[in-house]
Amino acid sequence: MGKAQIDIPKEKIAEFCKKWQIREFSFFGSVLRDDFRPESDIDVIVDFTPEASHSLFDLVDMTDELKDIFSREVDLLTKRSVEQSRNYIRRKAILSSIEVVYVS
């Protein structure tokens, strides 16, 4: 695993995180590997502040905003959903490979 294979618009990510009460924003998956391609999507994992309360519709809106920020498809996961996943292999693979790009 390595450094993100894209330019990271840090100011836009910071604004996005403040708007949605995100305390940690990270990448995982192919965006961190050499096999990342122009047609690849970006895998994002976010950890919300304790005060945050978002609906499924909010997650769809967040995904759409991230698509606009990165100009490509985005898969958005919450850290909580990954941590609570019954699939130990998937949970371990994701959590051990994340690259944090924003912390509030």
MDAnalysis code that builds the backbone (N, CA, C; Angstrom):
import MDAnalysis as mda
import numpy as np

u = mda.Universe.empty(312, n_residues=104, atom_resindex=np.repeat(np.arange(104), 3), trajectory=True)
u.add_TopologyAttr("name", ["N", "CA", "C"] * 104)
u.add_TopologyAttr("resid", np.arange(1, 105))
u.add_TopologyAttr("resname", ["MET", "GLY", "LYS", "ALA", "GLN", "ILE", "ASP", "ILE", "PRO", "LYS", "GLU", "LYS", "ILE", "ALA", "GLU", "PHE", "CYS", "LYS", "LYS", "TRP", "GLN", "ILE", "ARG", "GLU", "PHE", "SER", "PHE", "PHE", "GLY", "SER", "VAL", "LEU", "ARG", "ASP", "ASP", "PHE", "ARG", "PRO", "GLU", "SER", "ASP", "ILE", "ASP", "VAL", "ILE", "VAL", "ASP", "PHE", "THR", "PRO", "GLU", "ALA", "SER", "HIS", "SER", "LEU", "PHE", "ASP", "LEU", "VAL", "ASP", "MET", "THR", "ASP", "GLU", "LEU", "LYS", "ASP", "ILE", "PHE", "SER", "ARG", "GLU", "VAL", "ASP", "LEU", "LEU", "THR", "LYS", "ARG", "SER", "VAL", "GLU", "GLN", "SER", "ARG", "ASN", "TYR", "ILE", "ARG", "ARG", "LYS", "ALA", "ILE", "LEU", "SER", "SER", "ILE", "GLU", "VAL", "VAL", "TYR", "VAL", "SER"])
u.atoms.positions = np.array([
    [0.843, -1.174, 0.000],
    [0.000, 0.000, 0.000],
    [0.887, 1.235, 0.000],
    [0.387, 2.258, -0.627],
    [1.196, 3.453, -0.709],
    [0.370, 4.705, -0.651],
    [0.962, 5.721, -1.194],
    [0.365, 7.043, -1.211],
    [-0.723, 7.117, -2.285],
    [-1.706, 7.971, -2.050],
    [-2.808, 8.133, -3.001],
    [-2.280, 8.484, -4.388],
    [-2.873, 7.876, -5.403],
    [-2.457, 8.038, -6.792],
    [-3.174, 9.207, -7.481],
    [-3.775, 10.100, -6.712],
    [-4.485, 11.254, -7.269],
    [-4.056, 12.507, -6.525],
    [-4.315, 13.658, -7.148],
    [-4.124, 14.921, -6.442],
    [-5.265, 15.056, -5.442],
    [-4.920, 15.407, -4.229],
    [-5.920, 15.509, -3.165],
    [-6.271, 16.978, -2.955],
    [-7.509, 17.369, -3.274],
    [-7.941, 18.756, -3.066],
    [-8.250, 18.992, -1.579],
    [-7.203, 19.233, -0.803],
    [-7.331, 19.261, 0.659],
    [-8.335, 20.294, 1.163],
    [-8.375, 21.467, 0.538],
    [-9.332, 22.488, 0.990],
    [-10.773, 22.029, 0.768],
    [-11.034, 21.429, -0.379],
    [-12.391, 20.943, -0.665],
    [-12.768, 19.804, 0.275],
    [-11.811, 18.932, 0.568],
    [-12.087, 17.837, 1.500],
    [-12.364, 18.392, 2.894],
    [-11.594, 19.381, 3.318],
    [-11.813, 19.987, 4.635],
    [-13.202, 20.622, 4.712],
    [-13.613, 21.348, 3.672],
    [-14.948, 21.955, 3.640],
    [-16.030, 20.875, 3.695],
    [-15.850, 19.833, 2.906],
    [-16.789, 18.714, 2.878],
    [-16.915, 18.099, 4.272],
    [-15.791, 17.867, 4.922],
    [-15.797, 17.229, 6.242],
    [-16.459, 18.110, 7.297],
    [-16.204, 19.395, 7.246],
    [-16.844, 20.305, 8.207],
    [-18.354, 20.333, 7.993],
    [-18.765, 20.393, 6.742],
    [-20.195, 20.434, 6.414],
    [-20.926, 19.197, 6.940],
    [-20.306, 18.027, 6.800],
    [-20.971, 16.773, 7.134],
    [-20.555, 16.215, 8.493],
    [-19.854, 16.992, 9.286],
    [-19.434, 16.578, 10.635],
    [-18.596, 15.292, 10.601],
    [-17.603, 15.309, 9.729],
    [-16.688, 14.174, 9.585],
    [-15.401, 14.508, 10.326],
    [-14.986, 13.608, 11.210],
    [-13.752, 13.874, 11.953],
    [-12.535, 13.216, 11.319],
    [-12.770, 12.215, 10.452],
    [-11.646, 11.571, 9.769],
    [-12.092, 11.124, 8.382],
    [-11.289, 11.465, 7.388],
    [-11.562, 11.144, 5.986],
    [-10.362, 10.377, 5.464],
    [-10.611, 9.186, 4.915],
    [-9.503, 8.330, 4.470],
    [-9.811, 7.696, 3.123],
    [-8.735, 7.303, 2.442],
    [-8.833, 6.501, 1.230],
    [-8.472, 5.062, 1.558],
    [-8.979, 4.138, 0.750],
    [-8.535, 2.748, 0.785],
    [-8.710, 2.188, -0.620],
    [-8.214, 1.017, -0.863],
    [-8.416, 0.375, -2.156],
    [-7.429, 0.797, -3.219],
    [-7.863, 0.692, -4.474],
    [-6.950, 0.864, -5.610],
    [-6.350, 2.258, -5.712],
    [-6.995, 3.266, -5.149],
    [-6.438, 4.623, -5.202],
    [-5.081, 4.697, -4.497],
    [-4.780, 3.716, -3.672],
    [-3.505, 3.674, -2.953],
    [-2.507, 2.710, -3.582],
    [-2.899, 2.075, -4.670],
    [-2.032, 1.060, -5.278],
    [-1.616, 1.464, -6.688],
    [-0.617, 0.768, -7.182],
    [-0.118, 1.025, -8.531],
    [-1.097, 0.614, -9.626],
    [-2.101, -0.204, -9.307],
    [-3.065, -0.621, -10.327],
    [-4.222, 0.370, -10.494],
    [-4.138, 1.550, -9.870],
    [-5.158, 2.589, -10.022],
    [-5.116, 3.110, -11.451],
    [-6.268, 3.174, -12.099],
    [-6.374, 3.572, -13.505],
    [-7.322, 4.761, -13.657],
    [-7.279, 5.421, -14.828],
    [-8.180, 6.560, -15.060],
    [-9.653, 6.207, -14.883],
    [-10.035, 4.961, -15.150],
    [-11.439, 4.561, -15.012],
    [-11.772, 4.015, -13.620],
    [-10.766, 3.935, -12.751],
    [-10.994, 3.407, -11.396],
    [-11.836, 4.366, -10.568],
    [-12.634, 3.788, -9.675],
    [-13.357, 4.631, -8.725],
    [-12.450, 4.912, -7.528],
    [-12.917, 5.782, -6.657],
    [-12.167, 6.125, -5.449],
    [-12.936, 5.580, -4.258],
    [-12.247, 4.813, -3.434],
    [-12.844, 4.245, -2.227],
    [-12.535, 5.155, -1.050],
    [-13.594, 5.619, -0.386],
    [-13.470, 6.571, 0.721],
    [-14.128, 5.977, 1.955],
    [-13.495, 6.205, 3.092],
    [-14.088, 5.808, 4.370],
    [-14.081, 7.036, 5.275],
    [-15.214, 7.301, 5.913],
    [-15.332, 8.470, 6.787],
    [-15.745, 8.042, 8.191],
    [-15.289, 8.821, 9.150],
    [-15.668, 8.615, 10.551],
    [-16.310, 9.910, 11.028],
    [-17.556, 9.834, 11.446],
    [-18.313, 11.018, 11.841],
    [-18.038, 11.414, 13.288],
    [-18.293, 12.681, 13.588],
    [-18.228, 13.146, 14.967],
    [-19.363, 12.491, 15.746],
    [-19.252, 12.414, 17.068],
    [-20.330, 11.805, 17.861],
    [-21.673, 12.516, 17.701],
    [-21.644, 13.812, 17.398],
    [-22.884, 14.588, 17.268],
    [-23.594, 14.345, 15.941],
    [-22.885, 13.831, 14.959],
    [-23.447, 13.671, 13.615],
    [-24.560, 12.627, 13.606],
    [-25.596, 12.933, 12.843],
    [-26.710, 12.001, 12.671],
    [-27.181, 12.131, 11.229],
    [-26.802, 11.168, 10.407],
    [-27.103, 11.253, 8.981],
    [-27.972, 10.089, 8.531],
    [-28.807, 10.386, 7.562],
    [-29.677, 9.367, 6.977],
    [-28.987, 8.727, 5.774],
    [-29.603, 7.697, 5.263],
    [-29.112, 7.063, 4.044],
    [-29.127, 8.062, 2.891],
    [-30.121, 8.930, 2.864],
    [-30.195, 9.953, 1.822],
    [-29.013, 10.911, 1.918],
    [-28.592, 11.224, 3.142],
    [-27.417, 12.070, 3.326],
    [-26.172, 11.399, 2.747],
    [-26.042, 10.096, 2.960],
    [-24.884, 9.372, 2.416],
    [-24.878, 9.413, 0.891],
    [-26.055, 9.353, 0.284],
    [-26.149, 9.476, -1.172],
    [-25.702, 10.874, -1.594],
    [-26.153, 11.899, -0.878],
    [-25.741, 13.270, -1.184],
    [-24.234, 13.445, -1.014],
    [-23.673, 12.854, 0.033],
    [-22.226, 12.926, 0.255],
    [-21.473, 12.280, -0.900],
    [-21.952, 11.125, -1.329],
    [-21.309, 10.429, -2.444],
    [-21.345, 11.285, -3.699],
    [-22.479, 11.916, -3.967],
    [-22.598, 12.790, -5.137],
    [-21.636, 13.971, -5.044],
    [-21.507, 14.556, -3.868],
    [-20.562, 15.667, -3.688],
    [-19.134, 15.217, -3.945],
    [-18.796, 14.045, -3.447],
    [-17.439, 13.532, -3.654],
    [-17.180, 13.230, -5.128],
    [-18.190, 12.759, -5.840],
    [-18.045, 12.537, -7.281],
    [-17.711, 13.846, -7.981],
    [-18.343, 14.932, -7.557],
    [-18.053, 16.244, -8.134],
    [-16.644, 16.708, -7.774],
    [-16.233, 16.491, -6.537],
    [-14.900, 16.912, -6.094],
    [-13.807, 16.178, -6.869],
    [-13.968, 14.875, -7.049],
    [-12.919, 14.062, -7.671],
    [-13.128, 13.809, -9.163],
    [-14.285, 14.179, -9.691],
    [-14.612, 13.964, -11.110],
    [-14.476, 12.500, -11.518],
    [-14.938, 11.625, -10.651],
    [-14.969, 10.186, -10.940],
    [-15.894, 9.509, -9.951],
    [-16.197, 8.255, -10.184],
    [-17.071, 7.498, -9.294],
    [-16.424, 7.337, -7.920],
    [-17.263, 7.300, -6.893],
    [-16.786, 7.173, -5.516],
    [-17.619, 6.114, -4.800],
    [-16.933, 5.255, -4.063],
    [-17.595, 4.334, -3.138],
    [-17.342, 4.871, -1.742],
    [-18.406, 5.171, -1.011],
    [-18.297, 5.767, 0.317],
    [-18.752, 4.776, 1.377],
    [-17.887, 4.538, 2.347],
    [-18.215, 3.691, 3.492],
    [-18.027, 4.489, 4.769],
    [-18.760, 4.113, 5.797],
    [-18.512, 4.704, 7.106],
    [-17.589, 3.775, 7.886],
    [-16.742, 4.374, 8.688],
    [-15.813, 3.569, 9.481],
    [-16.582, 2.642, 10.421],
    [-17.656, 3.157, 10.960],
    [-18.469, 2.347, 11.873],
    [-19.006, 1.092, 11.183],
    [-19.492, 1.248, 9.954],
    [-20.032, 0.081, 9.242],
    [-18.948, -0.952, 8.965],
    [-17.749, -0.490, 8.682],
    [-16.644, -1.422, 8.441],
    [-16.247, -2.109, 9.746],
    [-16.141, -1.332, 10.816],
    [-15.755, -1.904, 12.110],
    [-16.771, -2.930, 12.608],
    [-18.035, -2.748, 12.243],
    [-19.085, -3.660, 12.689],
    [-19.380, -4.778, 11.687],
    [-18.638, -4.807, 10.602],
    [-18.859, -5.827, 9.579],
    [-18.601, -7.222, 10.136],
    [-19.452, -8.147, 9.771],
    [-19.268, -9.545, 10.181],
    [-18.160, -10.221, 9.384],
    [-17.808, -9.616, 8.253],
    [-16.777, -10.184, 7.391],
    [-15.404, -9.741, 7.899],
    [-14.794, -10.579, 8.709],
    [-13.514, -10.260, 9.343],
    [-12.430, -9.962, 8.308],
    [-12.380, -10.727, 7.241],
    [-11.332, -10.537, 6.234],
    [-11.473, -9.175, 5.570],
    [-12.682, -8.824, 5.178],
    [-12.927, -7.512, 4.550],
    [-12.617, -6.389, 5.537],
    [-13.095, -6.538, 6.773],
    [-12.866, -5.522, 7.803],
    [-11.372, -5.292, 7.997],
    [-10.624, -6.364, 8.160],
    [-9.182, -6.253, 8.382],
    [-8.480, -5.648, 7.167],
    [-8.857, -6.080, 5.971],
    [-8.234, -5.573, 4.748],
    [-8.439, -4.071, 4.597],
    [-9.642, -3.600, 4.860],
    [-9.922, -2.168, 4.712],
    [-9.224, -1.370, 5.803],
    [-9.424, -1.746, 7.051],
    [-8.891, -0.950, 8.160],
    [-7.367, -0.949, 8.211],
    [-6.736, -1.984, 7.700],
    [-5.269, -2.026, 7.729],
    [-4.638, -1.284, 6.557],
    [-5.460, -0.862, 5.599],
    [-4.892, -0.244, 4.400],
    [-5.282, 1.221, 4.203],
    [-6.007, 1.806, 5.137],
    [-6.481, 3.176, 4.914],
    [-5.343, 4.194, 4.992],
    [-5.510, 5.263, 4.224],
    [-4.618, 6.418, 4.298],
    [-5.475, 7.608, 4.710],
    [-5.239, 8.108, 5.896],
    [-5.998, 9.243, 6.414],
    [-5.513, 10.510, 5.713],
    [-6.461, 11.295, 5.180],
    [-6.098, 12.539, 4.499],
    [-6.683, 13.776, 5.180],
    [-7.584, 13.564, 6.143],
    [-8.145, 14.695, 6.896],
    [-8.512, 14.215, 8.292],
    [-8.133, 15.017, 9.281],
    [-8.534, 14.778, 10.673],
    [-8.928, 16.120, 11.255],
    [-10.098, 16.169, 11.894],
    [-10.534, 17.437, 12.504],
    [-9.996, 17.575, 13.907],
])
